[in-house]
C-alpha cells in the first residue's frame, strides 16, 4: 500500500500519493480535476500551480464558448 500525505503551502492544499515508479501522484481535495505528478515536494507545488492555471484557462474558454452559443440561440 502506498503512503499518502496531505500538505499545504498556505495557498494550495495537495494530496501526495507515493507512485510505484517513484515520486508522487499529486491531486487536490479542493479541485478534483487537478492531477499531476512530481519527484519532490517543491516540484509538486510548482506542477500543481501550473495545472491549476491550465484548468482555469480551460474553464474560462469553455464558459466563453457556452456564452457565445447561448447568445446565438434563437428565441
Biopython code that builds the backbone (N, CA, C, O; Angstrom):
import numpy as np
from Bio.PDB.StructureBuilder import StructureBuilder

atoms = [
    (1, "UNK", "N", (0.851, -1.187, 0.000)),
    (1, "UNK", "CA", (0.000, 0.000, 0.000)),
    (1, "UNK", "C", (0.890, 1.241, 0.000)),
    (1, "UNK", "O", (1.820, 1.345, 0.799)),
    (2, "UNK", "N", (0.601, 2.172, -0.893)),
    (2, "UNK", "CA", (1.414, 3.382, -0.985)),
    (2, "UNK", "C", (1.017, 4.370, 0.109)),
    (2, "UNK", "O", (-0.124, 4.401, 0.571)),
    (3, "UNK", "N", (1.993, 5.167, 0.499)),
    (3, "UNK", "CA", (1.745, 6.175, 1.525)),
    (3, "UNK", "C", (1.093, 7.391, 0.896)),
    (3, "UNK", "O", (1.365, 7.732, -0.256)),
    (4, "UNK", "N", (0.227, 8.044, 1.666)),
    (4, "UNK", "CA", (-0.456, 9.258, 1.224)),
    (4, "UNK", "C", (-0.213, 10.360, 2.245)),
    (4, "UNK", "O", (-0.166, 10.123, 3.452)),
    (5, "UNK", "N", (-0.059, 11.567, 1.723)),
    (5, "UNK", "CA", (0.184, 12.733, 2.568)),
    (5, "UNK", "C", (-0.718, 13.870, 2.107)),
    (5, "UNK", "O", (-1.027, 13.984, 0.921)),
    (6, "UNK", "N", (-1.137, 14.704, 3.042)),
    (6, "UNK", "CA", (-1.824, 15.950, 2.716)),
    (6, "UNK", "C", (-0.914, 17.075, 3.166)),
    (6, "UNK", "O", (-0.480, 17.114, 4.317)),
    (7, "UNK", "N", (-0.624, 18.001, 2.242)),
    (7, "UNK", "CA", (0.305, 19.096, 2.532)),
    (7, "UNK", "C", (-0.290, 20.412, 2.046)),
    (7, "UNK", "O", (-1.160, 20.425, 1.176)),
    (8, "UNK", "N", (0.183, 21.512, 2.613)),
    (8, "UNK", "CA", (-0.276, 22.833, 2.200)),
    (8, "UNK", "C", (0.872, 23.818, 2.301)),
    (8, "UNK", "O", (1.732, 23.711, 3.176)),
    (9, "UNK", "N", (0.871, 24.791, 1.378)),
    (9, "UNK", "CA", (1.853, 25.869, 1.453)),
    (9, "UNK", "C", (1.183, 27.178, 1.867)),
    (9, "UNK", "O", (1.778, 28.249, 1.752)),
    (10, "UNK", "N", (-0.050, 27.088, 2.345)),
    (10, "UNK", "CA", (-0.801, 28.275, 2.743)),
    (10, "UNK", "C", (-1.727, 28.771, 1.641)),
    (10, "UNK", "O", (-2.647, 29.544, 1.909)),
    (11, "UNK", "N", (-1.495, 28.336, 0.409)),
    (11, "UNK", "CA", (-2.357, 28.722, -0.714)),
    (11, "UNK", "C", (-2.984, 27.505, -1.391)),
    (11, "UNK", "O", (-4.131, 27.555, -1.835)),
    (12, "UNK", "N", (-2.231, 26.426, -1.464)),
    (12, "UNK", "CA", (-2.713, 25.203, -2.086)),
    (12, "UNK", "C", (-2.740, 24.078, -1.058)),
    (12, "UNK", "O", (-1.873, 23.995, -0.188)),
    (13, "UNK", "N", (-3.738, 23.222, -1.168)),
    (13, "UNK", "CA", (-3.785, 22.003, -0.373)),
    (13, "UNK", "C", (-3.658, 20.857, -1.366)),
    (13, "UNK", "O", (-4.426, 20.760, -2.323)),
    (14, "UNK", "N", (-2.682, 19.992, -1.128)),
    (14, "UNK", "CA", (-2.422, 18.902, -2.055)),
    (14, "UNK", "C", (-2.421, 17.560, -1.338)),
    (14, "UNK", "O", (-2.051, 17.457, -0.169)),
    (15, "UNK", "N", (-2.843, 16.543, -2.066)),
    (15, "UNK", "CA", (-2.689, 15.166, -1.627)),
    (15, "UNK", "C", (-1.553, 14.569, -2.443)),
    (15, "UNK", "O", (-1.555, 14.650, -3.671)),
    (16, "UNK", "N", (-0.591, 13.976, -1.766)),
    (16, "UNK", "CA", (0.524, 13.312, -2.432)),
    (16, "UNK", "C", (0.421, 11.826, -2.145)),
    (16, "UNK", "O", (0.280, 11.413, -0.994)),
    (17, "UNK", "N", (0.491, 11.028, -3.197)),
    (17, "UNK", "CA", (0.490, 9.582, -3.036)),
    (17, "UNK", "C", (1.765, 9.058, -3.677)),
    (17, "UNK", "O", (2.059, 9.370, -4.830)),
    (18, "UNK", "N", (2.515, 8.269, -2.938)),
    (18, "UNK", "CA", (3.748, 7.726, -3.487)),
    (18, "UNK", "C", (3.425, 6.865, -4.703)),
    (18, "UNK", "O", (2.568, 5.983, -4.644)),
    (19, "UNK", "N", (4.120, 7.130, -5.805)),
    (19, "UNK", "CA", (3.919, 6.359, -7.035)),
    (19, "UNK", "C", (4.828, 5.132, -7.011)),
    (19, "UNK", "O", (5.927, 5.176, -6.457)),
    (20, "UNK", "N", (4.368, 4.051, -7.610)),
    (20, "UNK", "CA", (5.150, 2.819, -7.642)),
    (20, "UNK", "C", (6.512, 3.025, -8.294)),
    (20, "UNK", "O", (7.506, 2.443, -7.861)),
    (21, "UNK", "N", (6.557, 3.852, -9.333)),
    (21, "UNK", "CA", (7.799, 4.076, -10.075)),
    (21, "UNK", "C", (8.669, 5.163, -9.442)),
    (21, "UNK", "O", (9.709, 5.520, -9.995)),
    (22, "UNK", "N", (8.257, 5.688, -8.301)),
    (22, "UNK", "CA", (8.984, 6.751, -7.628)),
    (22, "UNK", "C", (8.269, 8.076, -7.788)),
    (22, "UNK", "O", (7.451, 8.242, -8.692)),
    (23, "UNK", "N", (8.569, 9.003, -6.926)),
    (23, "UNK", "CA", (7.899, 10.294, -6.977)),
    (23, "UNK", "C", (6.496, 10.213, -6.401)),
    (23, "UNK", "O", (6.173, 9.316, -5.621)),
    (24, "UNK", "N", (5.672, 11.167, -6.802)),
    (24, "UNK", "CA", (4.333, 11.294, -6.231)),
    (24, "UNK", "C", (3.282, 11.557, -7.304)),
    (24, "UNK", "O", (3.556, 12.194, -8.321)),
    (25, "UNK", "N", (2.101, 11.063, -7.061)),
    (25, "UNK", "CA", (0.912, 11.459, -7.807)),
    (25, "UNK", "C", (0.289, 12.582, -6.988)),
    (25, "UNK", "O", (0.047, 12.419, -5.792)),
    (26, "UNK", "N", (0.030, 13.713, -7.623)),
    (26, "UNK", "CA", (-0.401, 14.920, -6.921)),
    (26, "UNK", "C", (-1.837, 15.249, -7.320)),
    (26, "UNK", "O", (-2.137, 15.389, -8.506)),
    (27, "UNK", "N", (-2.720, 15.373, -6.335)),
    (27, "UNK", "CA", (-4.100, 15.783, -6.558)),
    (27, "UNK", "C", (-4.463, 16.843, -5.531)),
    (27, "UNK", "O", (-3.692, 17.127, -4.615)),
    (28, "UNK", "N", (-5.644, 17.422, -5.694)),
    (28, "UNK", "CA", (-6.101, 18.429, -4.744)),
    (28, "UNK", "C", (-7.509, 18.096, -4.278)),
    (28, "UNK", "O", (-8.388, 17.864, -5.108)),
    (29, "UNK", "N", (-7.746, 18.068, -2.974)),
    (29, "UNK", "CA", (-9.104, 17.805, -2.482)),
    (29, "UNK", "C", (-10.056, 18.960, -2.798)),
    (29, "UNK", "O", (-11.273, 18.778, -2.788)),
    (30, "UNK", "N", (-9.511, 20.142, -3.078)),
    (30, "UNK", "CA", (-10.340, 21.307, -3.358)),
    (30, "UNK", "C", (-10.593, 21.504, -4.847)),
    (30, "UNK", "O", (-11.430, 22.319, -5.234)),
    (31, "UNK", "N", (-9.872, 20.759, -5.683)),
    (31, "UNK", "CA", (-10.018, 20.871, -7.132)),
    (31, "UNK", "C", (-9.833, 19.468, -7.722)),
    (31, "UNK", "O", (-8.729, 19.114, -8.134)),
    (32, "UNK", "N", (-10.903, 18.669, -7.765)),
    (32, "UNK", "CA", (-10.794, 17.265, -8.153)),
    (32, "UNK", "C", (-10.243, 17.028, -9.561)),
    (32, "UNK", "O", (-9.776, 15.928, -9.857)),
    (33, "UNK", "N", (-10.289, 18.031, -10.428)),
    (33, "UNK", "CA", (-9.754, 17.863, -11.777)),
    (33, "UNK", "C", (-8.237, 18.032, -11.829)),
    (33, "UNK", "O", (-7.620, 17.708, -12.844)),
    (34, "UNK", "N", (-7.634, 18.527, -10.771)),
    (34, "UNK", "CA", (-6.200, 18.767, -10.737)),
    (34, "UNK", "C", (-5.476, 17.455, -10.439)),
    (34, "UNK", "O", (-5.592, 16.897, -9.348)),
    (35, "UNK", "N", (-4.729, 16.978, -11.429)),
    (35, "UNK", "CA", (-3.926, 15.764, -11.280)),
    (35, "UNK", "C", (-2.611, 15.999, -12.006)),
    (35, "UNK", "O", (-2.594, 16.387, -13.174)),
    (36, "UNK", "N", (-1.509, 15.760, -11.305)),
    (36, "UNK", "CA", (-0.189, 15.888, -11.916)),
    (36, "UNK", "C", (0.741, 14.929, -11.190)),
    (36, "UNK", "O", (0.294, 14.126, -10.371)),
    (37, "UNK", "N", (2.013, 15.007, -11.484)),
    (37, "UNK", "CA", (2.992, 14.170, -10.795)),
    (37, "UNK", "C", (4.244, 14.976, -10.533)),
    (37, "UNK", "O", (4.482, 16.009, -11.159)),
    (38, "UNK", "N", (5.048, 14.483, -9.591)),
    (38, "UNK", "CA", (6.258, 15.214, -9.212)),
    (38, "UNK", "C", (7.232, 14.273, -8.524)),
    (38, "UNK", "O", (6.858, 13.217, -8.015)),
    (39, "UNK", "N", (8.491, 14.686, -8.524)),
    (39, "UNK", "CA", (9.540, 13.917, -7.840)),
    (39, "UNK", "C", (9.777, 14.426, -6.418)),
    (39, "UNK", "O", (10.176, 13.660, -5.541)),
    (40, "UNK", "N", (9.529, 15.728, -6.188)),
    (40, "UNK", "CA", (9.788, 16.332, -4.877)),
    (40, "UNK", "C", (8.586, 17.157, -4.443)),
    (40, "UNK", "O", (7.679, 17.417, -5.234)),
    (41, "UNK", "N", (8.588, 17.561, -3.192)),
    (41, "UNK", "CA", (7.522, 18.402, -2.669)),
    (41, "UNK", "C", (7.490, 19.751, -3.386)),
    (41, "UNK", "O", (6.417, 20.243, -3.734)),
    (42, "UNK", "N", (8.652, 20.345, -3.606)),
    (42, "UNK", "CA", (8.717, 21.635, -4.292)),
    (42, "UNK", "C", (8.173, 21.520, -5.707)),
    (42, "UNK", "O", (7.433, 22.389, -6.167)),
    (43, "UNK", "N", (8.539, 20.452, -6.393)),
    (43, "UNK", "CA", (8.041, 20.222, -7.746)),
    (43, "UNK", "C", (6.533, 19.968, -7.733)),
    (43, "UNK", "O", (5.833, 20.361, -8.667)),
    (44, "UNK", "N", (6.034, 19.323, -6.696)),
    (44, "UNK", "CA", (4.594, 19.069, -6.569)),
    (44, "UNK", "C", (3.813, 20.378, -6.542)),
    (44, "UNK", "O", (2.793, 20.512, -7.218)),
    (45, "UNK", "N", (4.291, 21.340, -5.762)),
    (45, "UNK", "CA", (3.595, 22.629, -5.694)),
    (45, "UNK", "C", (3.718, 23.397, -7.006)),
    (45, "UNK", "O", (2.749, 24.008, -7.456)),
    (46, "UNK", "N", (4.902, 23.373, -7.626)),
    (46, "UNK", "CA", (5.088, 24.074, -8.902)),
    (46, "UNK", "C", (4.195, 23.458, -9.979)),
    (46, "UNK", "O", (3.527, 24.182, -10.718)),
    (47, "UNK", "N", (4.178, 22.133, -10.072)),
    (47, "UNK", "CA", (3.348, 21.460, -11.081)),
    (47, "UNK", "C", (1.861, 21.673, -10.804)),
    (47, "UNK", "O", (1.073, 21.833, -11.737)),
    (48, "UNK", "N", (1.475, 21.677, -9.533)),
    (48, "UNK", "CA", (0.068, 21.897, -9.176)),
    (48, "UNK", "C", (-0.362, 23.316, -9.546)),
    (48, "UNK", "O", (-1.478, 23.521, -10.023)),
    (49, "UNK", "N", (0.515, 24.295, -9.328)),
    (49, "UNK", "CA", (0.184, 25.671, -9.732)),
    (49, "UNK", "C", (-0.004, 25.760, -11.240)),
    (49, "UNK", "O", (-0.941, 26.400, -11.717)),
    (50, "UNK", "N", (0.891, 25.113, -11.993)),
    (50, "UNK", "CA", (0.766, 25.102, -13.458)),
    (50, "UNK", "C", (-0.528, 24.420, -13.893)),
    (50, "UNK", "O", (-1.227, 24.910, -14.780)),
    (51, "UNK", "N", (-0.842, 23.296, -13.269)),
    (51, "UNK", "CA", (-2.067, 22.565, -13.620)),
    (51, "UNK", "C", (-3.310, 23.384, -13.267)),
    (51, "UNK", "O", (-4.274, 23.410, -14.032)),
    (52, "UNK", "N", (-3.291, 24.051, -12.115)),
    (52, "UNK", "CA", (-4.432, 24.878, -11.708)),
    (52, "UNK", "C", (-4.624, 26.035, -12.686)),
    (52, "UNK", "O", (-5.756, 26.374, -13.031)),
    (53, "UNK", "N", (-3.531, 26.639, -13.130)),
    (53, "UNK", "CA", (-3.621, 27.730, -14.101)),
    (53, "UNK", "C", (-4.207, 27.226, -15.417)),
    (53, "UNK", "O", (-5.071, 27.882, -15.999)),
    (54, "UNK", "N", (-3.750, 26.075, -15.887)),
    (54, "UNK", "CA", (-4.275, 25.497, -17.134)),
    (54, "UNK", "C", (-5.761, 25.169, -17.007)),
    (54, "UNK", "O", (-6.524, 25.369, -17.952)),
    (55, "UNK", "N", (-6.170, 24.668, -15.849)),
    (55, "UNK", "CA", (-7.593, 24.377, -15.628)),
    (55, "UNK", "C", (-8.429, 25.653, -15.645)),
    (55, "UNK", "O", (-9.510, 25.677, -16.235)),
    (56, "UNK", "N", (-7.936, 26.717, -15.001)),
    (56, "UNK", "CA", (-8.670, 27.994, -15.002)),
    (56, "UNK", "C", (-8.830, 28.517, -16.421)),
    (56, "UNK", "O", (-9.908, 28.973, -16.802)),
    (57, "UNK", "N", (-7.750, 28.451, -17.208)),
    (57, "UNK", "CA", (-7.810, 28.922, -18.592)),
    (57, "UNK", "C", (-8.780, 28.082, -19.421)),
    (57, "UNK", "O", (-9.539, 28.619, -20.227)),
    (58, "UNK", "N", (-8.754, 26.788, -19.224)),
    (58, "UNK", "CA", (-9.647, 25.900, -19.960)),
    (58, "UNK", "C", (-11.111, 26.168, -19.604)),
    (58, "UNK", "O", (-11.979, 26.198, -20.476)),
    (59, "UNK", "N", (-11.368, 26.361, -18.314)),
    (59, "UNK", "CA", (-12.744, 26.656, -17.883)),
    (59, "UNK", "C", (-13.214, 27.996, -18.438)),
    (59, "UNK", "O", (-14.371, 28.130, -18.836)),
    (60, "UNK", "N", (-12.326, 28.986, -18.466)),
    (60, "UNK", "CA", (-12.695, 30.305, -18.996)),
    (60, "UNK", "C", (-13.032, 30.194, -20.482)),
    (60, "UNK", "O", (-14.008, 30.790, -20.938)),
    (61, "UNK", "N", (-12.237, 29.439, -21.240)),
    (61, "UNK", "CA", (-12.529, 29.237, -22.669)),
    (61, "UNK", "C", (-13.876, 28.548, -22.854)),
    (61, "UNK", "O", (-14.665, 28.933, -23.717)),
    (62, "UNK", "N", (-14.134, 27.535, -22.044)),
    (62, "UNK", "CA", (-15.402, 26.815, -22.136)),
    (62, "UNK", "C", (-16.574, 27.738, -21.825)),
    (62, "UNK", "O", (-17.588, 27.708, -22.522)),
    (63, "UNK", "N", (-16.444, 28.549, -20.793)),
    (63, "UNK", "CA", (-17.522, 29.482, -20.441)),
    (63, "UNK", "C", (-17.755, 30.501, -21.545)),
    (63, "UNK", "O", (-18.898, 30.859, -21.830)),
    (64, "UNK", "N", (-16.670, 30.974, -22.172)),
    (64, "UNK", "CA", (-16.839, 31.904, -23.301)),
    (64, "UNK", "C", (-17.577, 31.232, -24.450)),
    (64, "UNK", "O", (-18.465, 31.830, -25.057)),
    (65, "UNK", "N", (-17.212, 29.994, -24.748)),
    (65, "UNK", "CA", (-17.878, 29.259, -25.831)),
    (65, "UNK", "C", (-19.352, 29.029, -25.508)),
    (65, "UNK", "O", (-20.219, 29.198, -26.365)),
    (66, "UNK", "N", (-19.621, 28.646, -24.281)),
    (66, "UNK", "CA", (-21.014, 28.422, -23.886)),
    (66, "UNK", "C", (-21.800, 29.716, -23.939)),
    (66, "UNK", "O", (-22.966, 29.717, -24.332)),
    (67, "UNK", "N", (-21.179, 30.813, -23.548)),
    (67, "UNK", "CA", (-21.829, 32.119, -23.596)),
    (67, "UNK", "C", (-22.133, 32.530, -25.014)),
    (67, "UNK", "O", (-23.200, 33.081, -25.286)),
    (68, "UNK", "N", (-21.210, 32.271, -25.924)),
    (68, "UNK", "CA", (-21.433, 32.597, -27.331)),
    (68, "UNK", "C", (-22.518, 31.710, -27.915)),
    (68, "UNK", "O", (-23.351, 32.186, -28.686)),
    (69, "UNK", "N", (-22.525, 30.442, -27.567)),
    (69, "UNK", "CA", (-23.535, 29.522, -28.083)),
    (69, "UNK", "C", (-24.927, 29.923, -27.583)),
    (69, "UNK", "O", (-25.902, 29.868, -28.333)),
    (70, "UNK", "N", (-25.009, 30.326, -26.313)),
    (70, "UNK", "CA", (-26.304, 30.735, -25.755)),
    (70, "UNK", "C", (-26.776, 32.030, -26.411)),
    (70, "UNK", "O", (-27.972, 32.207, -26.643)),
    (71, "UNK", "N", (-25.843, 32.937, -26.710)),
    (71, "UNK", "CA", (-26.202, 34.204, -27.323)),
    (71, "UNK", "C", (-26.692, 34.012, -28.760)),
    (71, "UNK", "O", (-27.505, 34.802, -29.239)),
    (72, "UNK", "N", (-26.216, 32.983, -29.449)),
    (72, "UNK", "CA", (-26.584, 32.744, -30.843)),
    (72, "UNK", "C", (-27.891, 31.960, -30.984)),
    (72, "UNK", "O", (-28.466, 31.905, -32.071)),
    (73, "UNK", "N", (-28.364, 31.349, -29.883)),
    (73, "UNK", "CA", (-29.618, 30.586, -29.959)),
    (73, "UNK", "C", (-30.793, 31.497, -30.221)),
    (73, "UNK", "O", (-30.919, 32.548, -29.593)),
    (74, "UNK", "N", (-31.658, 31.105, -31.145)),
    (74, "UNK", "CA", (-32.862, 31.925, -31.388)),
    (74, "UNK", "C", (-33.848, 31.773, -30.228)),
    (74, "UNK", "O", (-33.932, 30.731, -29.579)),
    (75, "UNK", "N", (-34.556, 32.810, -30.010)),
    (75, "UNK", "CA", (-35.645, 32.717, -29.031)),
    (75, "UNK", "C", (-35.295, 33.285, -27.756)),
    (75, "UNK", "O", (-36.110, 33.279, -26.833)),
]
sb = StructureBuilder()
sb.init_structure("model")
sb.init_model(0)
sb.init_chain("A")
sb.init_seg("    ")
for serial, (resi, resn, name, xyz) in enumerate(atoms, 1):
    if name == "N":
        sb.init_residue(resn, " ", resi, " ")
    sb.init_atom(name, np.array(xyz, "f"), 0.0, 1.0, " ", f" {name:<3s}", serial, name[0])
structure = sb.get_structure()
